[in-house]
C-alpha cells in the first residue's frame, strides 16, 4: 500500500466519522441526502462480496466492514431513528436515484474488466485451500458454473465503481437547493471529494510503479467522480478563504 492509497482511505473514513458526528451530536440529518447514503450502502455491499471468498489483509477486511456497517447505520438513523428522521429534508431530496442504479448496472453488464489467467489461477488456488489441497474446484462448481461466478463478481464490482462515481449527485443537488451548508455537512462532502482525489494519485503512482497495473474502469470513474466535486470545491475554497459560511448557488 502506498501513501496515496492510505491517505484516500483515511479521508474516506474521516468523512464518515464527520457525518456520524453530525448526526450523533445534533440529532439531525438536515442537509444530508438519504438517497446518496443508500447508494453508498449499495456500493459497498456489491463491491465487498469478496469478504466471503478472499482474505487480503486484516486492514483490508476491517476497512470494508467499517464502511459497510457505518453506512448502514447512517441509513438506519435517517429512516428509523425518531429524533433524526424528523429533520430529514425529504422535500429537497427528490433526485431520481434509481436512474443512477439502472444506468450503472447496464454499464456494468457491457463494460467490465476481464479476468486474466493469473487471476483465475489465484481464484482456483483459493478454492483449493477452502476445499482441500487435493481437491479439484471444477468437481464442485463445474467449469461453466465457476466462470459464471467469476463473471458475476466482475459485473458487481464494475457496478459498484460506476455507481460510486455518481452517488454524490443527490447530495450535491440537495445542497444546491438548500443554499446554505452547515460546517459539518460541508466538511463531510469535502473529505469525500478529497478521498477520490487521493485515489487518483494512487492510480497514477501504481501505473508508473507496477508493471501490469490496469484498472481503467476505476480510473475513468474516479476522474468523473472527482470532477463532479469541482463546483463544490470552488465554493468551499471561497468560503474558507473569506472565513464565511459556505453557500452554493441554487
C-alpha positions as CSV (number, residue, x, y, z in Angstrom):
1,X,0.0,0.0,0.0
2,X,1.3,3.4,-0.9
3,X,0.9,6.7,0.9
4,X,-1.8,8.0,-1.5
5,X,-4.0,4.9,-1.1
6,X,-3.6,5.2,2.7
7,X,-4.5,8.9,2.6
8,X,-7.5,8.2,0.5
9,X,-8.7,5.5,2.9
10,X,-8.2,7.8,5.9
11,X,-10.1,10.8,4.3
12,X,-12.9,8.5,3.3
13,X,-13.1,7.2,6.9
14,X,-12.9,10.7,8.2
15,X,-15.8,11.8,6.0
16,X,-18.0,9.1,7.5
17,X,-16.9,9.9,11.0
18,X,-17.8,13.6,10.4
19,X,-21.2,12.6,9.2
20,X,-21.7,10.3,12.2
21,X,-20.6,13.1,14.5
22,X,-23.1,15.5,12.9
23,X,-26.0,13.0,13.4
24,X,-25.0,12.0,16.9
25,X,-24.1,15.5,18.2
26,X,-27.0,17.4,16.7
27,X,-29.6,14.6,16.4
28,X,-30.2,15.9,13.0
29,X,-29.6,14.8,9.4
30,X,-30.6,18.2,7.9
31,X,-28.7,18.8,4.7
32,X,-27.8,15.1,4.2
33,X,-29.2,13.1,1.3
34,X,-30.7,9.8,2.3
35,X,-30.6,8.7,-1.3
36,X,-26.9,9.3,-1.5
37,X,-26.4,7.2,1.7
38,X,-28.5,4.4,0.3
39,X,-26.5,4.5,-2.9
40,X,-23.2,4.2,-1.0
41,X,-24.6,1.3,1.0
42,X,-25.4,-0.4,-2.2
43,X,-21.9,0.4,-3.5
44,X,-20.2,-1.2,-0.5
45,X,-22.5,-4.2,-0.3
46,X,-21.9,-5.1,-4.0
47,X,-18.2,-4.3,-4.1
48,X,-17.2,-6.2,-1.0
49,X,-18.7,-9.5,-1.8
50,X,-15.2,-10.8,-1.8
51,X,-15.4,-10.7,2.0
52,X,-17.0,-14.2,1.7
53,X,-14.2,-15.6,-0.6
54,X,-10.9,-13.7,-0.3
55,X,-8.7,-12.6,2.6
56,X,-6.2,-9.9,1.6
57,X,-5.2,-8.4,5.0
58,X,-6.6,-7.6,8.4
59,X,-6.5,-3.9,7.5
60,X,-8.4,-4.5,4.3
61,X,-11.1,-6.6,6.0
62,X,-11.6,-4.2,8.8
63,X,-11.9,-1.2,6.5
64,X,-14.5,-3.0,4.4
65,X,-16.6,-3.9,7.4
66,X,-16.4,-0.4,8.8
67,X,-17.6,1.2,5.6
68,X,-20.5,-1.3,5.3
69,X,-21.5,-1.0,8.9
70,X,-21.2,2.7,9.2
71,X,-23.1,3.5,6.1
72,X,-25.9,1.1,7.0
73,X,-26.0,2.7,10.4
74,X,-26.4,6.2,8.8
75,X,-29.3,4.9,6.6
76,X,-31.0,3.3,9.6
77,X,-30.7,6.5,11.6
78,X,-32.1,8.6,8.8
79,X,-35.0,6.2,8.2
80,X,-35.8,4.9,11.7
81,X,-34.4,7.0,14.5
82,X,-37.3,9.0,15.9
83,X,-35.3,12.2,16.6
84,X,-33.1,12.1,13.5
85,X,-35.6,11.2,10.8
86,X,-37.8,14.3,11.6
87,X,-35.0,16.5,10.4
88,X,-34.6,14.8,7.0
89,X,-35.1,17.2,4.1
90,X,-37.5,15.0,2.2
91,X,-38.9,17.7,0.0
92,X,-35.3,18.7,-1.1
93,X,-34.0,15.2,-1.6
94,X,-36.0,14.3,-4.7
95,X,-33.3,13.2,-7.1
96,X,-34.4,10.1,-9.0
97,X,-31.5,7.9,-7.9
98,X,-33.0,4.7,-9.3
99,X,-31.9,6.0,-12.7
100,X,-28.3,6.0,-11.4
101,X,-28.7,2.4,-10.2
102,X,-30.2,1.3,-13.5
103,X,-27.6,3.1,-15.6
104,X,-24.7,1.8,-13.6
105,X,-26.0,-1.8,-13.9
106,X,-26.3,-1.5,-17.7
107,X,-22.8,-0.1,-17.9
108,X,-21.5,-2.9,-15.8
109,X,-23.1,-5.5,-18.0
110,X,-21.5,-4.0,-21.1
111,X,-18.2,-2.7,-19.7
112,X,-16.4,-4.8,-17.1
113,X,-12.8,-6.0,-16.8
114,X,-11.9,-9.5,-17.9
115,X,-10.2,-12.0,-15.6
116,X,-6.6,-12.7,-16.6
117,X,-5.2,-16.2,-16.4
118,X,-3.2,-15.2,-13.4
119,X,-6.4,-14.0,-11.6
120,X,-8.2,-17.2,-12.5
121,X,-5.3,-19.3,-11.2
122,X,-5.4,-17.3,-7.9
123,X,-9.1,-17.9,-7.6
124,X,-8.5,-21.6,-8.3
125,X,-5.8,-21.9,-5.6
126,X,-8.1,-20.1,-3.1
127,X,-10.9,-22.6,-3.8
128,X,-8.5,-25.4,-3.3
129,X,-7.5,-24.0,0.1
130,X,-11.1,-23.9,1.1
131,X,-12.0,-27.4,-0.2
132,X,-8.6,-29.1,0.5
133,X,-5.3,-29.2,-1.3
134,X,-6.1,-32.4,-3.1
135,X,-9.5,-31.2,-4.4
136,X,-10.4,-30.0,-7.8
137,X,-12.6,-26.9,-7.7
138,X,-14.2,-27.9,-11.1
139,X,-15.6,-31.0,-9.5
140,X,-17.5,-28.9,-7.0
141,X,-18.5,-26.0,-9.2
142,X,-18.1,-27.2,-12.8
143,X,-16.1,-25.2,-15.3
144,X,-19.0,-23.3,-16.8
145,X,-20.6,-22.5,-13.4
146,X,-17.3,-21.4,-12.0
147,X,-16.8,-19.0,-14.9
148,X,-20.3,-17.6,-14.4
149,X,-19.5,-16.9,-10.7
150,X,-16.3,-15.1,-11.7
151,X,-18.2,-13.1,-14.3
152,X,-20.9,-12.3,-11.7
153,X,-18.3,-10.9,-9.3
154,X,-16.8,-8.8,-12.0
155,X,-20.1,-7.3,-13.1
156,X,-21.0,-6.4,-9.5
157,X,-17.5,-4.9,-8.9
158,X,-17.9,-2.7,-12.0
159,X,-21.4,-1.8,-11.0
160,X,-20.2,-0.6,-7.6
161,X,-17.5,1.5,-9.3
162,X,-19.9,3.2,-11.7
163,X,-22.5,3.8,-9.0
164,X,-19.9,5.3,-6.6
165,X,-18.9,7.8,-9.4
166,X,-22.4,9.3,-9.4
167,X,-23.7,8.5,-5.9
168,X,-22.8,12.0,-4.7
169,X,-25.2,13.7,-7.2
170,X,-28.3,13.6,-4.9
171,X,-26.3,15.1,-2.1
172,X,-24.9,17.9,-4.3
173,X,-28.4,18.6,-5.7
174,X,-29.8,18.8,-2.2
175,X,-27.1,21.2,-1.1
176,X,-27.7,23.5,-4.1
177,X,-31.5,23.5,-3.4
178,X,-31.0,24.4,0.3
179,X,-28.4,27.1,-0.5
180,X,-26.7,27.3,3.0
181,X,-24.4,24.4,4.0
182,X,-23.6,23.9,7.7
183,X,-19.9,23.3,8.6
184,X,-20.1,19.5,9.3
185,X,-22.0,18.8,6.1
186,X,-19.5,20.9,4.1
187,X,-16.6,19.0,5.7
188,X,-18.3,15.7,5.0
189,X,-18.6,16.4,1.3
190,X,-15.1,17.9,1.1
191,X,-13.5,14.8,2.6
192,X,-15.5,12.6,0.3
193,X,-14.1,14.6,-2.7
194,X,-10.6,14.5,-1.2
195,X,-10.7,10.8,-0.8
196,X,-11.3,10.3,-4.6
197,X,-8.6,12.8,-5.4
198,X,-6.1,10.8,-3.3
199,X,-7.2,7.6,-5.1
200,X,-6.4,9.2,-8.5
201,X,-2.9,9.9,-7.3
202,X,-2.7,6.4,-6.0
203,X,-3.6,5.0,-9.5
204,X,-1.1,7.3,-11.2
205,X,1.6,6.1,-8.8
206,X,0.7,2.5,-9.3
207,X,0.7,2.9,-13.1
208,X,4.3,4.0,-13.0
209,X,5.5,1.6,-10.3
210,X,3.5,-1.6,-11.1
211,X,4.3,-3.3,-14.5
212,X,0.9,-4.8,-15.1
213,X,-1.4,-2.3,-13.4
214,X,-4.7,-1.9,-15.3
215,X,-7.8,-0.5,-13.7
216,X,-9.2,1.6,-16.4
217,X,-12.8,1.4,-15.2
218,X,-11.8,2.6,-11.7
219,X,-9.6,5.3,-13.1
220,X,-12.1,6.8,-15.5
221,X,-14.9,6.6,-13.0
222,X,-12.7,8.2,-10.3
223,X,-11.9,11.1,-12.6
224,X,-15.6,11.6,-13.4
225,X,-16.5,11.4,-9.7
226,X,-13.8,13.9,-8.7
227,X,-15.0,16.3,-11.5
228,X,-18.5,16.3,-10.0
229,X,-17.0,17.9,-6.9
230,X,-15.3,20.7,-8.8
231,X,-18.1,23.3,-8.3
232,X,-18.4,22.4,-4.6
233,X,-14.6,22.6,-4.1
234,X,-14.6,26.1,-5.7
235,X,-17.2,27.5,-3.3
236,X,-15.7,25.6,-0.4
237,X,-12.4,27.3,-1.0
238,X,-14.0,30.7,-1.4
239,X,-15.8,30.2,1.9
240,X,-12.6,29.0,3.6
241,X,-10.6,31.9,2.2
242,X,-13.1,34.6,3.3
243,X,-13.9,32.8,6.6
244,X,-17.6,32.9,5.7
245,X,-20.5,30.4,5.7
246,X,-20.5,28.1,2.8
247,X,-23.2,28.9,0.3
248,X,-23.9,27.2,-3.0
249,X,-25.8,28.9,-5.9
250,X,-29.3,27.5,-6.5
